[in-house]
Amino acid sequence: MVVVIVTLVKTSVPDSSKADDKETAKSILKVVVFLTPVFGVTWIIGFVILILDDDDPMHKVANYSFTILNSFQGLFILLTGCLGEQKVREEVIRI
């Protein structure tokens, strides 16, 4: 995650104003704050699966929830990275 943030900050236009830098930092922070718990929950469920016995009924529930949450991670990235940005929403509305 740190590598992604550093890459995003480095790819900004060098002659941009301080307001643009603040907006970039704010959008990166929003994405990190939203996606970290979503991705962290799947890791926690994955570790719970390792601890539970195969005969335990919660093992099946944990497997299904792990699979479903991991399947929707791409959608979560799309929602936060694209539709969560005001500039992207304005462009979609314009189109």
C-alpha positions as CSV (number, residue, x, y, z in Angstrom):
1,M,0.0,0.0,0.0
2,V,2.9,2.3,0.8
3,V,4.4,1.7,-2.7
4,V,1.0,2.6,-4.3
5,I,0.7,5.8,-2.4
6,V,4.3,6.8,-3.2
7,T,3.7,6.1,-6.9
8,L,0.5,8.1,-6.9
9,V,2.2,11.1,-5.3
10,K,5.2,10.9,-7.7
11,T,3.1,10.8,-10.8
12,S,1.4,14.1,-10.0
13,V,2.2,17.0,-12.3
14,P,5.3,18.8,-11.0
15,D,4.0,22.3,-11.7
16,S,0.7,21.8,-9.9
17,S,-0.5,24.1,-7.2
18,K,-0.6,23.4,-3.5
19,A,-4.4,23.1,-3.8
20,D,-4.0,20.2,-6.3
21,D,-1.5,18.6,-3.9
22,K,-4.0,18.8,-1.0
23,E,-6.8,17.4,-3.2
24,T,-4.6,14.5,-4.3
25,A,-3.6,13.7,-0.7
26,K,-7.2,13.9,0.4
27,S,-8.4,11.5,-2.3
28,I,-5.6,9.0,-1.6
29,L,-6.5,9.2,2.1
30,K,-10.2,8.5,1.4
31,V,-9.3,5.5,-0.7
32,V,-6.9,4.1,2.0
33,V,-9.4,4.7,4.8
34,F,-12.2,2.9,3.0
35,L,-10.3,0.0,1.4
36,T,-8.0,-1.0,4.4
37,P,-10.9,-2.3,6.5
38,V,-12.5,-4.1,3.5
39,F,-9.2,-5.9,2.7
40,G,-8.3,-6.4,6.3
41,V,-11.6,-8.2,7.0
42,T,-10.9,-10.8,4.3
43,W,-7.5,-11.5,5.9
44,I,-9.0,-11.9,9.3
45,I,-11.6,-14.4,7.9
46,G,-8.8,-16.2,6.1
47,F,-6.9,-16.7,9.4
48,V,-10.1,-17.8,11.1
49,I,-10.5,-20.5,8.4
50,L,-7.1,-21.8,9.2
51,I,-7.9,-22.0,12.9
52,L,-11.3,-23.7,12.5
53,D,-11.7,-27.5,12.1
54,D,-13.1,-28.8,8.8
55,D,-16.0,-30.4,10.7
56,D,-17.1,-27.1,12.3
57,P,-20.2,-25.6,10.7
58,M,-18.6,-22.1,11.0
59,H,-15.8,-23.3,8.7
60,K,-18.3,-23.4,5.8
61,V,-19.7,-20.0,6.7
62,A,-16.2,-18.5,6.9
63,N,-15.3,-20.1,3.5
64,Y,-18.3,-18.6,1.8
65,S,-17.9,-15.2,3.4
66,F,-14.2,-15.1,2.5
67,T,-14.9,-16.1,-1.1
68,I,-17.7,-13.5,-1.5
69,L,-15.8,-10.6,0.0
70,N,-12.7,-11.4,-2.1
71,S,-14.9,-11.6,-5.2
72,F,-16.2,-8.1,-4.6
73,Q,-12.8,-6.5,-3.9
74,G,-12.6,-5.3,-7.5
75,L,-16.0,-3.7,-7.2
76,F,-14.9,-1.9,-4.0
77,I,-11.8,-0.6,-5.8
78,L,-14.0,0.6,-8.7
79,L,-16.4,2.3,-6.4
80,T,-13.8,4.1,-4.3
81,G,-11.2,4.8,-7.0
82,C,-13.6,5.9,-9.8
83,L,-17.0,6.7,-8.6
84,G,-15.7,8.1,-5.3
85,E,-13.8,10.9,-7.1
86,Q,-15.7,14.0,-7.8
87,K,-14.0,14.7,-11.1
88,V,-14.9,11.2,-12.4
89,R,-18.5,11.6,-11.3
90,E,-18.7,15.0,-13.1
91,E,-17.3,13.4,-16.3
92,V,-19.7,10.5,-16.1
93,I,-22.6,12.8,-15.7
94,R,-21.4,15.0,-18.6
95,I,-21.2,12.0,-20.9
